[in-house]
């Protein structure tokens, strides 16, 4: 799972070839905490299924501009790019 920041978001998501599945999360969110072990396991499961989809996540508590830019209004928010 790629941890996204403003420094790597464009390179890892918007400019990358192929699909990227992104979780926008907040570290204090109980639903995000419940999703975490599943999200961490997802890249391996996708690879086993023959998918080239990359999995990433971004802490929008730390990078609130991205929450606004992508209309994140609840946590977790999952988006496929």
N, C-alpha and C positions, 0 to 999 in steps of 0.2 A: 504494500500500500504506500503510495507516494504521498508525503505530507506536503500540501500546497501552501505557498506563500506568495506575496505579491511579486517576489523576484522570479519565481518559476512557473506561475500560473499560465502565462501565455505560452511558454515553451512546452509545458506538460499537457495542456488542455486545448487551447484554441489553435495552436499551430501544428499539433501532432496529427499524424496520419492515423486513421482508425478511431474506434470508439473509446471514450474514457468515461467511466462511471464515477461520479463525484458525490461524496457525502459532505454537505455543509453542516457542521456541528458546533455545539458549544460544550466545553468540558464539564460544566455543571449540570447539564441536561440528563435526567435519569433515563430517558428513552435512548439517547445517544450512548450512554454507558451500557445499556442492555444490547444495543446493536454492535458494539465494538468487537466482541469475539467473532461474531458472524462476519463482520466486515473484514477482519484480519484474515479469515479463512477463505474469503471469496476469490482472491486471485488464484489460489491453488485449484479451487473447484472449477473456475472458468478455464484454466489451462487444461485440466483433465478432460473437460468437455470439448476441447479443441477451439475455444474462443480466444481471440487475440485482444479482447477488451481489457484495457488497463483499469485499475482501481485506484482511486485517490481520495483524499479528504482534506477539508480546509476548516480551520477553526475560525468561524466568522465572529466569534466573540473578540478575537484579537484583530481581525481584519473586517471591520464592520462595513467598509465601503463595498466589499464584495457581496455582502448580504443585500445591500441596496441594489447593486448592479444586477443581481440575478433574482431579485424579488423573493428572497428568503424571508419568510414571515413566521416560520416555526421550525422546530428542531426535532429530529434531523430532517433535512431536506435532501432528497436524492435526485440527481439530474444526470441524464445521459447526454454527453456531448459527442 
